[in-house]
Amino acid sequence: MSAPGSSDAFARPYVISWNLTYRCNLACEHCYLDAGGTPEIDTPAFADRSELGTEACFEVVDEIAAFAPDGLLILTGGEPLLRRDIVDIVRHAAARGLWVVVGTNGVKITENLAAILKREGVRGLSLSLDALDEARHDAFRRVRGAFRNTVDGATILARAELPFIVQTTVGRHNAHELAAIAEFACDTLGARVWNLYFLVPAGRGSHVSDLADAEYDRVLGELAGIQRRYAGRMLVNAKCAPHYVRVLQAGDPSSPFSKSYAGGAGGCPAGTHYLGIRPNGDVTPCPYLPEFGGNLRHARLADIWRASEVFVRIRDRSALGGRCGACELRAACGGCRARAYGTAGDVMAEDGLCTHQPGTFAPPPAPVLEYGAPAVPSDDGTIAWDADARARMTEIPAFVRGMVTRRVEAYCRDQGIARVTAATLGEIRARMPTPKLFSR
């Protein structure tokens, strides 16, 4: 796979986050989309609050499937389950071969809806949990009963055997109990993944960042320990914090966590293998970034991705400003581009949340991006694949399939195994430090 900065490294997106609606039955104080009711933010980014109709959504799905086959499609909002055509959109996307997940607050989840979503092709859902105390969680979400909706929704999804992710946004309200939230997500709710989000100043979230830089650094250090603690049981991620890589580098640069975080994805994914779509069809490198490369009502997704100014610019890590531009971890991190825009008004400015001083580490070699690498058999003739083993690889999302393929082949070479079989994959799976994320 090509190094960062080469044109074929960004041939297509592998993860698409699509805000289907501004409507929401919560009123979360940190919402980047300013979803629910009347917009509170009077800026051009929120001026057009129209939403694509069903047929237009089908056309967008078709474009995504043609340009990013097997891509991971996150249908979110607002609250996507408030759209009456959500099942139709899910069905259409799954039929086109996309990996469909739904980001929901849990209010609308019922036994019947969970069964329908699973039948129509949803691979998993995400739920939000921001505190273990009901009152604190509900206050953050601004609706009484929000905590109970999350817990009840998780219970329903577990019974339906529909995998789910738990999302937590760190702040003063919960920074003291992150380990306990992770434990609750894994052992009580049964989450496959716990994502810890670091606030980006966007939408209503522009006004609620309440942790000092030193406290954020402490949280990053704690997260590394939580990540190790749940290896093999629950995948733990830092979201909107690509500078987490410096914590991993300082701890153990040879660890599988460090290698997968830096080499797998290459830091901030905005515009490199990730994009966002707003309800009106505007396309942005990141849902938290109110800079748009075009609108799908008037332009093709492939053209926006390949040629729009914001997408082309954001990929040029050599043009980063401030400490990000001088940083030895630039290729493996890149800083959060949406946070740079939110704090400095410039998508290429330094990430103000990161306290790293360039020159701390020896300059590492440029990572070879595995994230999104095509899943093709080894080209050196040393490893063969049985048909059953190759078929099983299609049950892995496309955005990590190439990475998994290469690691399977590396394992086989180390063990002197010349042919990958289904049994080989089972043996390797048992040794992996992360759980299976989605299932069919």
C-alpha positions in Angstrom: 0.0 0.0 0.0 1.3 3.5 -0.8 2.7 5.8 1.8 0.6 8.8 2.9 0.6 11.6 0.4 0.6 9.4 -2.7 -2.5 9.7 -4.9 -3.5 6.1 -4.9 -3.4 6.0 -1.1 -6.6 8.0 -1.2 -8.3 6.3 -4.1 -11.6 6.0 -2.3 -13.3 6.4 1.1 -13.7 3.3 3.3 -16.0 4.8 6.0 -18.9 7.1 5.2 -20.8 8.8 8.0 -24.1 10.1 6.8 -26.3 12.4 8.8 -29.7 11.5 7.5 -31.7 14.0 9.5 -31.5 17.0 11.7 -34.5 15.7 13.7 -33.8 14.4 17.1 -35.6 13.4 20.3 -32.8 14.5 22.5 -31.1 17.9 22.8 -27.5 17.0 23.7 -25.5 20.1 24.7 -22.5 19.0 22.7 -24.2 18.2 19.4 -22.0 19.1 16.4 -24.9 19.1 14.0 -27.1 21.3 16.3 -29.8 18.7 15.8 -33.3 18.7 17.1 -35.9 21.5 16.8 -34.9 25.0 15.9 -31.1 25.5 15.1 -29.3 27.4 17.8 -26.3 28.2 15.7 -26.7 31.0 13.1 -23.9 30.3 10.7 -23.7 29.5 7.0 -22.8 25.9 7.9 -26.3 25.4 9.4 -28.3 27.6 6.9 -29.6 24.8 4.7 -31.4 22.3 7.0 -33.3 20.5 4.2 -33.1 16.7 3.9 -32.7 14.4 0.9 -35.9 12.5 0.1 -36.1 8.7 -0.1 -35.3 8.4 -3.8 -32.5 10.9 -3.5 -31.1 8.8 -0.7 -31.3 5.7 -2.9 -29.3 7.5 -5.5 -26.6 8.5 -3.0 -26.4 4.9 -1.8 -25.9 3.8 -5.4 -23.1 6.3 -5.8 -21.4 5.2 -2.6 -21.7 1.5 -3.6 -20.2 2.2 -7.0 -17.3 4.4 -5.8 -16.6 2.7 -2.4 -17.8 -0.9 -2.7 -18.0 -2.8 0.6 -17.6 0.5 2.4 -18.7 1.0 6.0 -21.8 3.2 5.9 -22.8 4.8 9.2 -26.4 6.1 9.2 -26.8 8.7 11.9 -28.5 12.0 12.6 -30.0 13.6 14.6 -31.8 10.4 15.3 -31.9 8.4 12.1 -34.7 6.1 13.4 -37.0 9.1 13.2 -37.0 8.8 9.4 -40.0 6.8 8.3 -37.9 5.5 5.4 -34.9 4.3 7.5 -35.6 0.6 6.9 -35.9 1.3 3.2 -32.6 3.0 3.1 -31.0 0.3 5.2 -32.4 -2.4 2.9 -31.2 -0.6 -0.2 -27.7 0.0 1.1 -27.3 -3.6 2.3 -28.5 -4.9 -1.0 -25.7 -2.9 -2.7 -23.1 -4.6 -0.5 -22.4 -1.8 2.0 -21.7 -2.6 5.6 -24.5 -0.7 7.3 -24.4 0.4 10.9 -26.8 2.8 12.6 -25.9 5.5 15.2 -28.9 5.9 17.5 -29.6 7.3 21.0 -31.7 4.2 21.8 -35.1 5.9 22.3 -36.8 4.2 19.4 -35.3 0.8 19.7 -37.8 -2.0 20.3 -37.7 -5.7 20.0 -39.6 -5.6 16.8 -37.4 -2.8 15.3 -34.2 -4.6 16.3 -35.4 -7.8 14.5 -36.3 -5.8 11.4 -33.0 -3.9 11.3 -31.1 -7.2 11.6 -33.2 -8.9 9.0 -32.7 -6.0 6.5 -29.0 -6.0 6.8 -27.8 -3.8 9.7 -24.5 -5.1 11.0 -24.5 -3.2 14.3 -25.6 -0.1 16.1 -24.0 2.5 18.4 -25.4 3.8 21.6 -24.3 6.7 23.8 -23.4 6.5 27.5 -21.9 9.6 29.1 -22.2 8.8 32.9 -23.1 6.0 35.2 -25.3 8.3 37.2 -28.7 8.6 35.5 -29.1 12.3 36.4 -25.7 13.3 35.1 -26.2 11.4 31.8 -29.7 12.8 31.4 -28.4 16.3 32.1 -25.7 16.0 29.4 -28.3 14.7 26.9 -30.9 17.3 28.1 -33.7 14.7 28.3 -34.9 12.8 31.3 -34.8 9.1 30.7 -31.9 9.1 28.2 -29.8 6.9 30.4 -32.6 4.3 30.7 -33.1 4.4 26.9 -29.4 3.5 26.4 -29.5 0.6 28.9 -32.8 -0.7 27.7 -31.7 -0.4 24.0 -28.5 -2.3 24.8 -30.5 -5.1 26.5 -32.8 -5.4 23.4 -29.9 -5.4 21.0 -28.1 -8.1 23.0 -31.2 -10.3 23.0 -31.5 -9.8 19.2 -27.8 -10.7 18.9 -27.2 -7.4 17.1 -23.7 -6.1 18.0 -23.4 -2.6 19.3 -20.8 0.0 20.2 -20.9 2.3 23.2 -19.9 5.9 22.7 -18.8 8.2 25.5 -17.8 11.9 25.2 -15.3 12.8 27.9 -15.7 15.9 30.0 -15.7 17.2 33.5 -19.0 15.3 34.2 -17.4 11.9 33.7 -13.6 12.1 33.6 -13.4 10.6 37.0 -15.2 7.4 36.1 -14.0 6.4 32.6 -12.7 3.0 33.8 -16.0 2.3 35.4 -17.9 3.3 32.3 -15.7 1.0 30.2 -16.4 -1.8 32.7 -20.2 -1.2 32.6 -20.1 -1.1 28.8 -18.3 -4.4 28.5 -19.4 -6.5 31.4 -23.0 -5.2 32.0 -24.1 -4.1 28.6 -22.0 -6.4 26.4 -20.6 -3.8 24.0 -18.1 -5.0 21.4 -16.5 -1.6 21.2 -16.1 1.4 23.5 -15.3 4.7 21.7 -14.1 7.5 23.9 -14.7 10.8 22.1 -12.7 14.0 22.6 -14.8 17.0 22.0 -14.4 18.9 18.8 -15.6 22.6 18.9 -18.5 22.4 16.4 -22.2 23.2 16.6 -23.4 23.3 20.2 -20.2 21.6 21.2 -18.3 24.9 20.6 -19.3 25.9 24.1 -18.9 22.9 26.4 -15.2 21.9 26.4 -14.5 22.0 30.1 -11.3 20.1 30.7 -7.9 21.6 30.8 -5.1 20.3 28.5 -3.4 18.5 31.3 -6.6 16.7 32.2 -7.0 15.5 28.7 -3.4 14.2 28.7 -4.2 12.3 31.9 -7.3 10.8 30.2 -5.2 9.7 27.3 -2.8 7.9 29.6 -5.6 6.2 31.5 -7.1 5.2 28.2 -4.0 3.2 27.2 -4.4 1.1 30.4 -8.1 0.6 29.7 -7.3 -0.5 26.2 -4.8 -3.1 27.4 -7.2 -4.3 30.1 -10.0 -5.2 27.7 -7.8 -6.6 24.9 -9.6 -9.6 23.4 -13.0 -8.7 25.0 -13.8 -5.2 23.9 -12.1 -2.9 21.4 -11.2 0.5 23.0 -10.6 3.5 20.8 -9.7 7.2 21.2 -11.9 9.2 18.8 -11.1 12.7 17.5 -7.7 12.3 19.3 -5.1 11.2 16.7 -2.4 12.5 19.0 -3.2 9.4 21.2 -0.5 7.8 19.1 2.2 9.7 21.1 1.0 8.1 24.3 1.3 4.7 22.6 4.7 5.5 21.2 5.9 6.6 24.6 4.6 3.5 26.2 5.5 0.7 23.8 6.0 1.6 20.1 6.2 -2.2 19.3 2.9 -3.0 20.8 0.0 -4.2 18.6 -2.0 -1.2 19.7 0.6 1.3 18.6 1.2 -0.5 15.3 -2.5 -0.7 14.4 -3.2 2.9 15.5 -0.4 4.5 13.6 0.3 2.1 10.7 -3.3 1.0 10.2 -5.0 4.3 9.7 -2.3 7.0 9.5 -3.9 9.3 12.1 -6.7 11.7 11.4 -8.9 10.0 8.8 -10.7 13.1 7.6 -10.6 13.1 3.8 -8.1 10.3 3.5 -10.4 7.3 4.0 -13.3 8.9 5.7 -16.0 11.4 4.7 -19.3 12.9 6.0 -22.6 13.6 4.3 -25.0 16.2 5.7 -28.8 15.7 5.5 -29.0 18.1 2.6 -26.3 16.3 0.6 -23.3 18.4 1.5 -20.0 16.4 1.6 -17.3 17.1 4.1 -14.0 15.3 5.0 -15.3 14.9 8.5 -18.8 15.3 10.1 -17.4 17.7 12.7 -15.8 19.9 10.0 -18.2 22.5 8.4 -16.2 22.8 5.2 -17.7 21.2 2.1 -16.3 19.9 -1.1 -19.7 19.9 -2.9 -23.3 18.8 -2.7 -24.6 15.5 -4.0 -27.6 17.1 -5.5 -25.3 18.8 -8.0 -22.0 16.8 -8.1 -20.8 13.2 -8.1 -19.3 11.8 -5.0 -16.2 10.5 -6.8 -15.5 14.0 -8.2 -15.9 15.7 -4.8 -13.6 13.1 -3.2 -10.9 13.3 -5.9 -10.9 17.0 -6.9 -12.6 19.4 -4.5 -10.3 21.9 -2.9 -10.9 21.0 0.8 -10.4 17.2 0.2 -7.2 17.8 -1.8 -5.8 20.3 0.7 -6.5 18.2 3.8 -4.5 15.3 2.6 -1.3 17.3 2.3 0.4 16.7 5.6 3.4 18.7 4.5 1.2 21.8 4.5 0.2 21.5 8.2 0.8 24.5 10.3 2.3 25.1 13.8 3.5 22.2 15.9 1.6 19.7 13.7 3.7 20.8 10.7 6.9 20.4 12.6 6.0 17.2 14.4 7.9 14.0 13.9 4.7 12.0 14.2 3.0 14.0 11.5 2.5 11.1 9.2 1.1 8.8 11.9 -1.1 11.5 13.5 -1.7 14.7 11.6 -3.7 16.2 14.4 -7.5 16.5 14.4 -8.3 18.7 11.4 -11.9 19.5 12.6 -10.5 20.7 15.9 -7.9 22.9 14.1 -10.7 24.4 12.1 -13.0 24.9 15.2 -10.3 26.6 17.2 -8.2 28.5 14.6 -10.6 28.7 11.7 -8.0 26.9 9.5 -8.3 23.2 8.6 -4.5 23.0 8.3 -3.6 24.7 11.6 -2.2 22.8 14.6 -4.5 20.7 16.9 -4.7 22.9 20.0 -5.6 20.0 22.2 -2.3 18.3 21.7 0.5 19.3 24.1 3.3 17.4 22.4 6.5 19.3 21.6 8.0 18.2 18.3 11.4 16.4 18.6 10.5 14.3 21.6 10.7 11.0 19.6 13.2 9.9 17.0 11.6 10.5 13.6 9.9 7.2 12.7 9.8 5.9 9.1 6.7 6.9 7.1 4.0 4.4 7.9 2.8 2.1 5.1 -1.0 2.5 5.4 -2.8 -0.8 5.9 -6.2 0.7 6.5 -8.2 0.2 3.4 -5.4 -1.8 1.6 -7.0 -4.1 -1.0 -7.5 -7.7 0.1 -5.5 -9.6 -2.6 -3.6 -12.8 -2.3 0.1 -12.6 -1.7 2.0 -11.7 -4.8 5.2 -13.5 -3.9 3.8 -17.0 -4.3 4.7 -18.0 -0.8 1.1 -18.1 0.6 -1.9 -19.8 -1.0 -5.6 -19.3 0.1 -8.3 -22.0 0.2 -11.6 -20.9 -1.3 -13.3 -21.3 2.1 -10.8 -19.1 3.8 -11.1 -16.4 1.1 -14.9 -16.5 1.4 -14.6 -16.0 5.2 -12.6 -12.9 4.6 -15.7 -11.3 3.0 -17.3 -11.3 6.4 -14.7 -8.6 7.5 -15.4 -5.0 6.6 -13.6 -3.8 3.5 -11.9 -1.0 5.4 -9.8 -3.5 7.5 -9.9 -6.5 5.2 -6.6 -5.7 3.5 -4.9 -5.1 6.9 -6.2 -8.4 8.2 -5.2 -10.2 5.0 -1.6 -9.0 5.3 -1.4 -9.9 9.0 -2.8 -13.4 8.3 -0.1 -13.9 5.7 2.6 -12.6 7.9 1.5 -15.0 10.7 1.6 -17.9 8.2 5.1 -17.0 7.0 6.3 -16.8 10.6 4.8 -20.2 11.4 5.9 -21.9 8.1 2.4 -22.3 6.9 2.1 -22.3 3.1 -1.7 -22.4 2.7 -4.4 -20.4 4.6 -7.4 -22.5 5.5 -10.6 -21.8 7.4 -9.0 -23.6 10.4 -5.9 -21.3 10.1 -8.2 -18.3 10.3 -9.9 -19.7 13.4 -6.5 -20.3 15.1 -5.4 -16.7 14.3 -8.7 -15.3 15.4 -8.3 -16.9 18.8 -4.9 -15.2 19.2 -6.1 -11.7 18.2 -6.2 -9.0 20.9 -9.5 -7.5 19.7 -13.0 -9.0 19.5 -15.1 -9.5 16.4 -16.9 -6.2 15.8 -19.8 -7.2 13.6 -21.6 -10.4 12.7 -24.1 -11.7 10.3 
